[in-house]
Structures are given as structure tokens and as C-alpha cells.
Amino acid sequence: MKKFIAISMTLVALLMFTMAAPVAAQTTESGDRVIIEAGETVDDDLFIGGNKVLIDGTVNGDVFVGATEVVINGTVNGNVFGGGSIVTINGDINGSVFIGGQLISVGESANIAGSFYGGGNSLEFADGSEVARSIFGGGFQVLLDGDVGRDVNAGGMGVALNGNIGGDANLGVGSESDGQEFDPQQMEEWMKRFNPNMPDIDINYIAPGLTIGSGATIAGNLNYESDIEQNLDGLDIGGDVTFTEAVNNSGSEPVEITVQSRIWSAVTQRLGEFIALAIIGSLLLWLIPSIPSNVSTIMRDRFLPSTGWGALSAVVFVIAIPVAIGMLILIAMLAGLISFGQLSGTVFSLGGLSIFGLMVLFSFIAFSLSKIAVAYLVGSEIFARQDRNMMEGANRYIALLIGLLIYQIIRAIPFVGWAVGLVVVFAGIGACILWLRNRNQGQAVEAMV
């Protein structure tokens, strides 16, 4: 059941990135047991964490929460971002909910004005709960007894429908054979080994597959994917039912891919890259012609040092980016503590933009400039055999196109093309580093003179 697993992982990733978003104003609370009392009002965004967090009051802003157990009984006039082993929502959320946890329970008095995005072991929506917009959920099981205004997009080994869906239901569900391959209780025991403080969680697991209750209604269409067709007796549906048989990747039956489709895919890939690099390279030759010219010259004169520097830089970059993100989070937290939360948003913004800018620049050099430089080098060498004075005016663009054509032909050769492409990327990165270093050294010498 790769579909609902993918949904869960996407939601967790989305949750982690969203929780790092900066805010203009914020209130920070932490401790073993943190309570926003009934009648208490927080008039800005709330960052709150602890072993147990209880929100009985009102928050006029977004809530960012992380705790072993989270209970929201009050009112949040914004969005809720967070996670915990046990998350219970019983109050009014006048925005959307982005949540992750082992057991996520939306109680009978809960009212979510926006959409619900959740990933966890068990997602449970009680009878009487309301989600005004849509549900995007993934986990081992999803129990929907409440009302949803729009669509339900969910995946789980087991999915139970007993409530009302105002739009379409797009589901991925398991089967009895899938349930035999995975035991969620064993997973809980495994997680406790890494987190001994995780509380005992009482989850009533349902049978794998799609379970339809007597009160289930779907105003739109039902689209579901499973190993087998499910029993839909008792379902009141206003639209059509579409069943898609899940692909069994563990089976021995291969997927048929024709020779023509493989050739067409390779041709379109090479043609698409040729067009993209031709456009970017032409713009560079028009606006900043010194860049492709200087980089290609260094690749020609110092090919081996360029390739070595490029390979080393690629490895360092891959390792450095996660480290930089971790350092940014730590620095932002420290800045927030020192300034009572006022600097964390600024640090996140400036640091995040800097890291993103470096990633964009590195990607441009590796996957565009390096290929443009080697293509320009090949084309210019072909012209140089005739007359070096020909590398002027429109002939520069022609040389680029000739080089790109030769490069794409070589890239289309199995195995050889892949190896050539990797070397070109490394050589291009290294040549850019050497060019910048030589340029900086030249400027330093001029400054001393």
C-alpha cells in the first residue's frame, strides 16, 4: 500500500517545514505541563511546548505546538501546526489543522473551519465533529464518523466511513493480506524502545479494508484503490464509484514497456534539455558572455583539477546543507530565547533565504552552467580549427548549439552518456570554483597595488 504511506510521509514533511515558518508576533510557552486556562486570551501567535499541553482558552493567531500529549478544548482563531504522541481536538479551529502523531482524535464537539492535514497511526473523527473543507490524511487507519464539507483524501490499511462527505472520497485502502504483513502494536513497542517516556496509547484497530457504516453518505464520487474490490453495501452515494486495482510491486509479473516508448522517452528528454540549455546559454552569451567563456577556458586548461574540485565540492555541499539547516534552527531558537521570541522570525527568514539561495546557485552551476560551458568549449574548438576570429558575433551562438547537439548525442548513449554527464557536472562545478578563486585573487592583487 504505497499510496497511503506516501501520503503520510508527505504530510509529515510538510508539517516539519511549516513549523519552521517565521511569524511577526509570537508568545512562547514551555514546561512539563503547560495550560492556557479557560477565559485566558492570547492575542498573537502562540509557540507552546511541553510534556503535556492543554489549551482551554482562546488564541487569536496561529498555534505551533509540540508535546507528548496535546489537548485543544478552546478556540484558535488561526491555524494549528504541531504534533505529539496523542493529539485531541475538541474545540473550534477557525483555520486549518496540520498535525502529526500516533493517535489523532477529533472529538464530537470539534469544529474545524478550514481543512485537516494529518499523518499518524490512527486518525479518528468522532460522530458530531465537523471539518468545513477537506481532509487530507494518511496512517495505518482512518475512522470517519463526523461530517466533512468537501472532499476526503485519505489512505490507510483500514478506512471506516460512518459520517457524511459533502464532496468526493478518494481513498487508498488495504486488504486482509496486507494486514498480515504489518502489526501496528509491534511498531508501538519498537517506538517505545527509542522513547521510553511515550505514554501507553489505547487504539482500537479495525480490520483492513474499507468498512461502511449504516449512516455513511458521499454526495460526490467514490474513487478508491485496493488489492481487491470492497463491499459497499449500505453506502449512500450521489455520484459514481471507481475502483482501481493496486499494483502489486512484489509480484513477478513485469510491467510491459515497449521499445518504442523507451526510445520516445529518451528522445524527448534529450530534446527538452537541448532546448532549455540553448535558451539559458544564449541569454548568458548575450548578457554576461564572460561567464561561459571563462568557465569553458578553465575546463579546457585545467580539466583534471576542475573535476577533482567539483567532486569534492558536491560531496561537501550535500553534507553541509542538512548541517546548515540544523544550525539555523538552533540559532533561531537561541535568538528567540534571548529576545523573548522577537528575533526567531528574522533569523529564520534571513537564514532560510540564504540557504535557499545557495541551493539555487549550486543547482544552476551543476545542472545548467556546467553543461553550457562544456558545449561552448566543444563548439568553439570546432570553429577554432577553421579560424579563431570566427568566434565573434552570431558564430558564438552557433558554436553553443553545435556543442549542445554533440553533448546530447553522447548523453543518449547508454552507460557512457551517464558517465559523461556526471564528469561534466563535476568539471563545471570545479571550473566555476577555480574561476571565482582566480578572480578574487586578481582583485586582491589590484587592491594591494
C-alpha positions as CSV (number, residue, x, y, z in Angstrom):
1,M,0.0,0.0,0.0
2,K,2.5,2.6,-1.2
3,K,-0.2,5.2,-1.8
4,F,-1.2,5.9,1.8
5,I,2.4,5.6,3.1
6,A,3.4,8.3,0.6
7,I,0.6,10.5,1.8
8,S,1.7,10.1,5.4
9,M,5.4,10.9,4.6
10,T,4.4,13.9,2.6
11,L,2.2,15.3,5.4
12,V,5.0,14.7,8.0
13,A,7.5,16.5,5.8
14,L,5.0,19.4,5.2
15,L,4.4,19.6,8.9
16,M,8.1,19.8,9.7
17,F,8.8,22.6,7.1
18,T,5.7,24.5,8.1
19,M,6.5,24.6,11.8
20,A,9.7,26.4,10.9
21,A,7.8,29.3,9.3
22,P,8.5,32.8,10.7
23,V,5.8,34.9,12.3
24,A,5.7,38.6,13.1
25,A,4.5,38.4,16.7
26,Q,4.5,35.4,19.0
27,T,4.1,34.2,22.5
28,T,6.2,31.3,23.7
29,E,5.3,28.9,26.5
30,S,7.2,25.8,27.6
31,G,7.3,23.5,30.6
32,D,6.4,20.0,31.7
33,R,2.7,20.8,31.8
34,V,1.5,24.0,30.1
35,I,-2.1,25.2,30.3
36,I,-3.8,28.0,28.7
37,E,-6.7,28.4,31.1
38,A,-10.3,28.8,30.2
39,G,-11.0,32.5,30.0
40,E,-7.4,33.3,29.1
41,T,-6.8,35.0,25.8
42,V,-3.5,35.1,23.8
43,D,-3.6,37.9,21.2
44,D,-0.8,36.8,18.9
45,D,0.7,33.6,17.5
46,L,1.5,31.0,20.2
47,F,4.5,28.8,20.3
48,I,3.9,26.2,23.0
49,G,5.7,23.0,24.1
50,G,6.0,20.6,27.0
51,N,5.2,17.1,28.1
52,K,1.5,17.9,28.1
53,V,-0.1,20.9,26.6
54,L,-3.7,21.9,27.4
55,I,-5.4,24.8,25.6
56,D,-8.7,25.7,27.2
57,G,-8.6,29.4,26.4
58,T,-8.6,31.5,23.2
59,V,-5.7,32.1,20.9
60,N,-6.1,35.0,18.4
61,G,-3.5,33.7,16.0
62,D,-1.7,30.6,14.8
63,V,-0.7,27.8,17.3
64,F,2.6,26.0,16.9
65,V,2.6,23.1,19.4
66,G,4.8,20.1,20.2
67,A,4.3,17.8,23.2
68,T,3.8,14.2,24.2
69,E,0.1,14.9,24.7
70,V,-1.8,17.8,23.2
71,V,-5.4,18.7,24.0
72,I,-7.2,21.7,22.5
73,N,-10.6,22.4,24.1
74,G,-10.7,26.1,23.5
75,T,-10.8,28.4,20.4
76,V,-8.0,29.0,18.0
77,N,-8.7,31.9,15.6
78,G,-6.0,30.8,13.2
79,N,-4.2,27.6,12.1
80,V,-2.8,24.8,14.2
81,F,0.6,23.3,13.4
82,G,2.1,20.6,15.6
83,G,2.5,17.1,16.7
84,G,2.5,14.7,19.7
85,S,2.0,11.1,20.6
86,I,-1.6,11.8,21.5
87,V,-3.4,14.8,19.9
88,T,-7.0,15.6,20.8
89,I,-9.0,18.4,19.3
90,N,-12.4,19.2,21.0
91,G,-12.6,23.0,20.3
92,D,-13.2,25.4,17.5
93,I,-10.3,25.9,15.0
94,N,-11.1,28.9,12.7
95,G,-8.4,27.9,10.3
96,S,-6.8,24.7,9.1
97,V,-5.0,21.9,11.1
98,F,-1.6,20.5,10.2
99,I,-0.9,17.7,12.7
100,G,1.1,14.5,13.2
101,G,1.1,11.9,15.9
102,Q,0.4,8.3,17.0
103,L,-3.3,8.9,17.9
104,I,-5.0,11.9,16.4
105,S,-8.6,12.3,17.7
106,V,-11.0,15.0,16.5
107,G,-13.8,14.9,19.2
108,E,-17.5,15.2,18.8
109,S,-17.5,18.9,19.7
110,A,-14.7,19.8,17.4
111,N,-15.3,22.3,14.6
112,I,-12.6,22.9,12.0
113,A,-13.4,25.8,9.7
114,G,-10.6,25.0,7.2
115,S,-9.1,21.8,6.1
116,F,-7.4,19.0,8.1
117,Y,-4.0,17.7,7.1
118,G,-2.8,14.8,9.3
119,G,-0.5,11.9,9.4
120,G,-0.3,9.2,12.1
121,N,-1.0,5.7,13.3
122,S,-4.7,6.3,13.8
123,L,-6.8,9.3,12.7
124,E,-10.2,9.3,14.3
125,F,-13.1,11.8,13.7
126,A,-15.9,11.3,16.2
127,D,-19.6,11.5,15.5
128,G,-20.5,15.2,15.7
129,S,-17.2,16.5,14.6
130,E,-17.1,18.9,11.6
131,V,-14.5,19.7,9.0
132,A,-15.8,22.5,6.8
133,R,-13.5,22.0,3.9
134,S,-11.4,18.8,3.1
135,I,-9.5,16.1,4.8
136,F,-6.0,15.0,3.7
137,G,-5.0,12.1,5.9
138,G,-2.8,9.1,6.0
139,G,-1.9,6.4,8.5
140,F,-2.5,2.9,9.5
141,Q,-6.2,3.6,9.8
142,V,-8.7,6.4,9.3
143,L,-12.1,6.4,11.1
144,L,-14.5,9.0,9.8
145,D,-17.7,9.3,11.8
146,G,-18.1,13.0,11.5
147,D,-19.1,15.4,8.8
148,V,-16.8,16.8,6.0
149,G,-17.9,19.7,3.9
150,R,-15.9,18.9,0.8
151,D,-13.6,16.1,-0.2
152,V,-11.9,13.3,1.8
153,N,-8.4,12.3,0.5
154,A,-7.2,9.5,2.8
155,G,-5.2,6.3,2.8
156,G,-4.9,3.6,5.4
157,M,-4.7,-0.1,5.9
158,G,-8.2,0.2,7.2
159,V,-10.7,3.0,6.5
160,A,-14.1,3.2,8.1
161,L,-16.8,5.5,6.8
162,N,-19.8,6.3,9.0
163,G,-20.2,10.0,8.5
164,N,-21.2,12.5,5.8
165,I,-18.9,13.6,3.0
166,G,-20.1,16.7,1.0
167,G,-17.8,16.1,-2.0
168,D,-15.7,13.2,-3.3
169,A,-14.0,10.5,-1.4
170,N,-10.6,9.5,-2.8
171,L,-9.3,6.6,-0.8
172,G,-6.4,4.1,-0.7
173,V,-7.2,1.0,1.4
174,G,-5.6,-2.3,2.3
175,S,-6.8,-5.8,2.3
176,E,-6.6,-8.7,4.7
177,S,-3.4,-10.0,3.2
178,D,-1.8,-6.5,3.7
179,G,-2.8,-6.6,7.4
180,Q,-0.9,-9.8,7.9
181,E,2.3,-8.1,6.8
182,F,2.3,-5.4,9.4
183,D,1.4,-5.3,13.1
184,P,0.9,-1.7,14.4
185,Q,1.2,-2.9,18.0
186,Q,4.7,-4.2,17.3
187,M,5.5,-0.8,15.9
188,E,4.4,0.9,19.1
189,E,6.6,-1.4,21.1
190,W,9.5,-0.6,18.8
191,M,9.0,3.1,19.2
192,K,8.9,2.9,23.0
193,R,12.4,1.5,22.9
194,F,13.6,4.8,21.4
195,N,11.2,6.9,23.5
196,P,10.6,5.3,26.9
197,N,8.5,8.3,28.0
198,M,5.9,7.7,25.3
199,P,2.6,7.1,27.1
200,D,0.5,4.0,26.6
201,I,-1.9,4.6,23.7
202,D,-5.2,2.9,23.6
203,I,-6.0,2.4,19.9
204,N,-8.8,0.1,18.8
205,Y,-7.6,-1.2,15.5
206,I,-10.2,-2.0,12.8
207,A,-10.0,-4.7,10.2
208,P,-8.0,-3.9,7.0
209,G,-10.0,-2.7,4.0
210,L,-13.0,-0.4,3.6
211,T,-15.7,-0.6,6.3
212,I,-19.1,1.1,5.5
213,G,-21.4,2.1,8.4
214,S,-25.2,2.4,8.1
215,G,-25.0,6.3,8.2
216,A,-22.3,6.8,5.6
217,T,-23.1,9.2,2.8
218,I,-21.0,10.6,0.0
219,A,-22.5,13.4,-2.0
220,G,-19.9,13.1,-4.8
221,N,-17.9,10.3,-6.3
222,L,-16.1,7.4,-4.6
223,N,-12.6,6.7,-6.1
224,Y,-10.7,4.0,-4.2
225,E,-7.6,1.9,-4.8
226,S,-7.1,-1.5,-3.2
227,D,-5.9,-5.0,-3.9
228,I,-9.5,-6.2,-4.2
229,E,-12.9,-4.7,-4.7
230,Q,-14.5,-3.7,-1.4
231,N,-18.0,-4.4,-0.1
232,L,-20.0,-1.1,-0.4
233,D,-23.3,-2.3,1.0
234,G,-25.1,0.4,3.0
235,L,-23.3,3.3,1.3
236,D,-25.5,6.2,0.2
237,I,-23.6,7.8,-2.7
238,G,-24.7,10.5,-5.0
239,G,-22.0,10.0,-7.7
240,D,-20.1,7.2,-9.3
241,V,-17.8,4.5,-7.9
242,T,-14.4,4.0,-9.5
243,F,-12.2,1.1,-8.3
244,T,-8.6,0.9,-9.2
245,E,-6.7,-2.3,-8.5
246,A,-3.4,-1.6,-6.7
247,V,-0.2,-2.7,-8.4
248,N,1.5,-5.5,-6.5
249,N,5.1,-4.5,-6.8
250,S,6.2,-7.7,-5.1
251,G,4.7,-9.8,-7.8
252,S,6.7,-11.4,-10.6
253,E,4.7,-10.0,-13.5
254,P,6.8,-7.3,-15.2
255,V,5.4,-4.0,-16.4
256,E,5.4,-4.1,-20.2
257,I,7.4,-1.2,-21.6
258,T,7.8,-1.2,-25.4
259,V,11.0,-0.4,-27.2
260,Q,9.2,2.5,-29.0
261,S,8.2,4.1,-25.7
262,R,11.7,3.9,-24.3
263,I,13.1,5.5,-27.4
264,W,10.5,8.2,-27.4
265,S,11.2,8.9,-23.7
266,A,14.9,9.2,-24.4
267,V,14.4,11.4,-27.4
268,T,12.0,13.8,-25.6
269,Q,14.4,14.0,-22.6
270,R,17.4,14.9,-24.6
271,L,15.5,17.3,-26.9
272,G,13.9,19.0,-23.9
273,E,17.3,19.5,-22.2
274,F,18.8,20.8,-25.5
275,I,16.1,23.4,-25.8
276,A,16.4,24.5,-22.2
277,L,20.2,24.8,-22.2
278,A,20.1,26.6,-25.6
279,I,17.8,29.3,-24.2
280,I,19.8,29.7,-21.0
281,G,23.1,29.6,-22.7
282,S,22.1,32.1,-25.4
283,L,20.9,34.5,-22.6
284,L,24.3,34.2,-20.9
285,L,26.2,34.8,-24.1
286,W,24.1,37.9,-24.7
287,L,24.0,39.4,-21.2
288,I,27.2,38.1,-19.5
289,P,29.4,36.4,-22.2
290,S,32.5,36.3,-19.9
291,I,31.0,33.6,-17.7
292,P,30.6,30.7,-20.2
293,S,33.8,31.9,-22.0
294,N,36.0,31.9,-18.8
295,V,34.5,28.7,-17.3
296,S,34.9,26.8,-20.6
297,T,38.6,28.0,-20.8
298,I,39.3,26.8,-17.3
299,M,37.7,23.4,-18.1
300,R,40.0,23.1,-21.2
301,D,43.2,24.2,-19.5
302,R,42.7,22.6,-16.0
303,F,40.3,19.8,-16.6
304,L,41.6,17.3,-14.0
305,P,41.8,19.9,-11.2
306,S,38.4,21.2,-12.1
307,T,36.9,17.7,-12.0
308,G,38.5,17.0,-8.6
309,W,37.4,20.2,-7.1
310,G,33.9,19.7,-8.4
311,A,33.5,16.2,-7.0
312,L,34.8,17.3,-3.6
313,S,32.5,20.3,-3.6
314,A,29.5,18.2,-4.4
315,V,30.1,15.9,-1.5
316,V,30.7,18.8,0.9
317,F,27.6,20.5,-0.3
318,V,25.4,17.5,0.2
319,I,26.7,17.1,3.8
320,A,26.7,20.8,4.6
321,I,23.1,21.7,3.7
322,P,21.5,19.5,6.4
323,V,24.1,20.7,8.9
324,A,23.3,24.3,8.0
325,I,19.6,23.8,8.4
326,G,20.2,22.2,11.8
327,M,22.4,25.1,12.9
328,L,19.8,27.6,11.6
329,I,17.2,26.0,13.8
330,L,19.4,26.1,16.9
331,I,20.5,29.7,16.3
332,A,16.9,30.8,15.7
333,M,15.8,29.0,18.9
334,L,18.6,30.7,20.9
335,A,17.8,34.1,19.4
336,G,14.1,33.6,20.3
337,L,15.0,32.8,23.9
338,I,17.3,35.8,24.2
339,S,14.8,38.2,22.6
340,F,11.7,36.6,24.1
341,G,10.7,35.4,20.7
342,Q,11.2,38.6,18.7
343,L,14.3,37.6,16.7
344,S,13.4,34.0,15.8
345,G,11.3,35.0,12.8
346,T,14.0,37.3,11.4
347,V,16.7,34.7,11.9
348,F,14.5,32.0,10.2
349,S,13.8,34.4,7.3
350,L,17.3,35.6,6.6
351,G,19.0,32.2,7.2
352,G,16.4,30.3,5.2
353,L,16.7,32.7,2.3
354,S,20.5,32.4,2.4
355,I,20.4,28.6,2.4
356,F,17.8,28.5,-0.4
357,G,19.9,31.0,-2.4
358,L,23.0,28.8,-2.1
359,M,21.0,25.7,-3.2
360,V,19.6,27.5,-6.2
361,L,23.1,28.8,-7.2
362,F,24.7,25.4,-6.8
363,S,21.9,23.7,-8.8
364,F,22.2,26.2,-11.6
365,I,26.0,25.7,-11.8
366,A,25.8,21.9,-11.6
367,F,22.9,21.3,-14.0
368,S,22.9,24.3,-16.4
369,L,26.2,26.3,-16.4
370,S,28.5,23.2,-16.4
371,K,26.7,21.7,-19.5
372,I,26.6,25.1,-21.3
373,A,30.3,25.6,-20.6
374,V,31.4,22.2,-22.0
375,A,29.1,22.7,-25.0
376,Y,30.5,26.1,-25.7
377,L,34.0,24.6,-25.3
378,V,33.3,21.9,-27.8
379,G,31.7,24.2,-30.3
380,S,34.4,26.9,-30.0
381,E,37.1,24.3,-30.5
382,I,35.4,23.2,-33.8
383,F,35.4,26.8,-35.0
384,A,39.0,27.4,-33.8
385,R,40.2,24.7,-36.2
386,Q,39.0,26.8,-39.0
387,D,39.7,30.3,-37.7
388,R,39.7,31.7,-34.2
389,N,38.4,35.0,-35.4
390,M,35.2,33.3,-36.4
391,M,34.2,33.1,-32.7
392,E,32.6,36.5,-32.8
393,G,29.0,37.8,-33.2
394,A,26.4,35.2,-34.2
395,N,29.0,32.4,-34.5
396,R,29.2,32.2,-30.7
397,Y,25.6,31.1,-30.6
398,I,26.1,28.7,-33.4
399,A,29.1,27.2,-31.6
400,L,26.9,26.8,-28.5
401,L,24.2,25.0,-30.4
402,I,26.7,22.7,-32.1
403,G,28.3,21.8,-28.8
404,L,24.9,21.2,-27.2
405,L,23.9,18.9,-30.1
406,I,27.1,16.8,-29.7
407,Y,26.7,16.7,-25.9
408,Q,23.1,15.4,-26.2
409,I,24.1,12.8,-28.7
410,I,26.7,11.5,-26.3
411,R,24.3,11.6,-23.4
412,A,21.9,9.4,-25.3
413,I,24.4,6.5,-25.4
414,P,23.6,4.0,-22.6
415,F,26.0,3.9,-19.6
416,V,28.6,6.1,-21.5
417,G,26.2,9.0,-21.6
418,W,25.5,8.8,-17.9
419,A,29.2,8.8,-17.0
420,V,30.0,11.7,-19.3
421,G,27.2,13.7,-17.8
422,L,28.5,13.1,-14.3
423,V,32.0,14.2,-15.3
424,V,30.7,17.3,-17.0
425,V,28.8,18.3,-13.8
426,F,31.9,17.8,-11.6
427,A,34.2,19.6,-14.1
428,G,31.7,22.5,-14.4
429,I,31.4,23.0,-10.6
430,G,35.2,22.8,-10.2
431,A,35.8,25.2,-13.1
432,C,33.4,27.8,-11.6
433,I,35.2,27.5,-8.2
434,L,38.7,28.0,-9.8
435,W,37.4,30.9,-11.9
436,L,36.0,32.7,-8.8
437,R,39.1,32.0,-6.8
438,N,41.4,33.4,-9.6
439,R,39.0,36.3,-10.0
440,N,39.2,37.1,-6.3
441,Q,42.9,36.7,-6.2
442,G,43.2,39.1,-9.1
443,Q,41.1,41.7,-7.4
444,A,43.1,41.3,-4.2
445,V,46.4,42.0,-6.1
446,E,44.9,45.1,-7.8
447,A,43.7,46.3,-4.4
448,M,47.3,46.0,-3.0
449,V,48.8,47.8,-6.0
